[in-house]
Amino acid sequence: MSVQKIQLGKLLRLMGSADEKRDRLLKKFIREDMRREANPGSGGDFHVPFWHDAKRHVNGDDYLPIMVAKRIAASSRRKRLYPELANGFLDFWNTKRRWTNKALISEVSTVHANMAITELGGIITVRNMMYLKADNNTERAYYPYFSEWPALKQNEARLGLWILANSGIEVEKSKIRILDLIRGNSISIADVGFYGNEREQLVKRYRRLIENYERIRAEIELTG
């Protein structure tokens, strides 16, 4: 996960972490990078199976608590966080949605995109957005924020939504949401607003993150 090609969720998590915690996260991610470099093809995204199952639940193909139990049986690594993710998602889906629960889902699909930050040589990847269309003509596109900590704060949510709105995805800006899964919170552009300086703020904070990544990686390579 070189931060010069980074998933949006990880970018928001790192930007939202206090300096000391951010550096600890960077050390963890760098060591994971180095293991993958030494063993290409190893590992996998911890959260992808959960989000796959959440989509199946929304589509009525299966029941999320049962799918989560099966995932945990297959890997004990999921024992603590998968139930928390499921509880947060179901709390949102069953009780917090702002559009009617009576609407029947007519389409569930996946949206991908990239945003290039050319002056930094960076690429921010948007993967596995859940696009929904309901029979009452409601449309939503949810980007999943999986992190246990930090909770998604307003400043990071604003930057994340700006990235999504300008990443080239073919979804109306008013329909885009970031879903802070563990807390069951859906955040829209209307909730946070744009100030007009989002790109400037993104470049400034992303540049600092790249500099910290390179500094910490150099220290690890030097000291082991």
N, C-alpha and C positions, 0 to 999 in steps of 0.2 A: 504493500500500500504506500508506495512513494507518494508523498503528498502532492507531487506535481501531476499525478493522475489519481484522483480521490473520489470516492463515493460521497454524494451530498450529505448523507446521514452522518458519516464520520467527520466530515468537515464541520458540520454544525456542532457535533459533540465536542470536538477539539476547540472550536472558537468559544463555546459556552463554558469551558472549564477554566477555573482559576489557574494561574501560572504554574504552581507546583503540581497540581493534578494533571494539567495539560502535559507537562514534561514527563510525568510518569506514564501517561497514556502513549506519548510519542515513543518512549523507550520500549514499551510493550509492542507497539505496532512495528517499530524498526526491527526488533528481534524476530517477529513473525515474518517480516519481509526477508530477512537474512536466511531464515529456515526455508522459505519457499524458493529463494534463489539457489540454495544448496540442493533442494529437492523439488525440482519443477513438477507441478501438477499435484503437489501434496496439499492437504487441507481443504477447506470449503467454507462457505458463508454459513455461520451458525444460525442465522435468522431466516434464510430462504425457505426451509421446509415449513416453518410456522406460517409465513405469509402466504405460501401456496395453499395451506389448509384453511386459512382465513378466507381466501377467495372461494374455495369450495363450499365453505359454510354459507357465505353470502349467496352463492349460486344455488343453494339448496341441495347440493350433491352429497353432503355429509354433515356431521354434527361436530363442531370444533372441540368440545371437551373430550370426545371419544378419540378424535384424531390426535390430540395432544397426548393423551394417555399412551397411544401407540408409539408416538415419537419418543416419549420418555423411556418406554420399554426397550426401544432400539438403541438408545444412548442415554446413559445416566447423566451426562453433561447437561442435559436439558431439564433436569428435575426441578431446579429452583426457578429459572427464569421463564420457561414456557408457560407454566400456570399463571404467572403474573401477567405475561403478555396476553394470554387468553382472557383473563378476568378483565383487563383494561379494554380489550377490543370488544368483548361482549357487553360491557357496561356502556360503551359508546353506541354500539350497534342497536342494543335493545332499548336504551333509555335516553340517550343524549342526542341522537340525530335530530337535526332541525327540519328535516323533511319527513313527511308522513311515513310511519311504519307500515301503513297499509299498502304502500306502493310495492308492486311486484317487480323484481329485477328482471329486465329483459335482455341485458347484455353485461357480461363481466369480461374485461380484457385487460391487457398489460401494455403500459406505455414506457418507452425508453427514450432517452435523449442524452446529448452531451452539450456542455458549454465550454468553449475555449476561452481562456484568459491569456491572450497572445503575448502580452508584455511580460508575463511571468513564465511563459512556456507551460502553463497549467491547463489541465482538463478536469472539469467537474462532471462526474457521471451521474445521471439520473436513471435508476434501474427499478423495475418492478412497481411502478405506480399502478394502482388499481383504479381502472376506469369503469364506472358504473352508469348504466342507463336504465331508468325505470319506466314502467308503463304509463306514468303520469307526466312523461316528458322531462322528468328531472334528470340532470346529468351531474356527476361529481367525479373528480380524479383525486385520489388520496395518495400522498407520498408517505411511506411509513418511517417514523422516527422511533427506533427500537430501544434506544439507550435507557438503561436504568438510572444513570446519572450522567450529566446534570439533566434536570427537567428542561424542556425546551422553553427558553425565555423569549421575551418579546423581540429583543434586538436580533437574535439569531433566527427566530421565526420570520421576521421581516426580510432578512437577507435570503433565507431559504425560499420564501415565496417569490421574491424577485428573481432568483435564479430559475425557478420553475417556470415563471411567467415569461421569461426571456430565453428559454432553452430550445425553443422551436417546437415544443409539443403542440399538437393540434387540438387544444382544449381551451375554451374561453377562460380568460383570467379569473372571472368571477366564480368559476366552478372548481378552481384548484384549492386543495386543502393539504396541510401537513397534519398527520395524525400522530400525536404523541401517545404511543400505544399503551404503555404501562399506566399512564394517568388517564387514558380514555378521553383525551382532549383533541378536538378538531379545530384547527386554526386557519382562518381565511385571510385574504388580503383586506377585506372589510374590517376584520378584527384588529389589524395592526397598522394599516395604512402605509403608504410609501411617502418618503420625504423628498425624493428626487436625487439623493446622493448615494443611493444604494451601491452602484457600481464602484464609486470612489471608495466607499467604506469596505466593500468586499476586497478590492485590490490591496488596500492598506493592510487589512487583517490577514489576508491570504499570503502576502509577501512575508509578513512577520512569522507566520506558521512555517513557510518554506525555510526561512533562515534558521528557525529553532530546530527543525527536522535535520537540516544539514549539520548544524553544530553538534547535536546529540549523536547523530550517526558517526560523525568523525571521532567523538569521544569514545563510543563503543568500539569502533574499529581499532582505536589506539590502545585501549585498556583491556578489551575482551569482555 
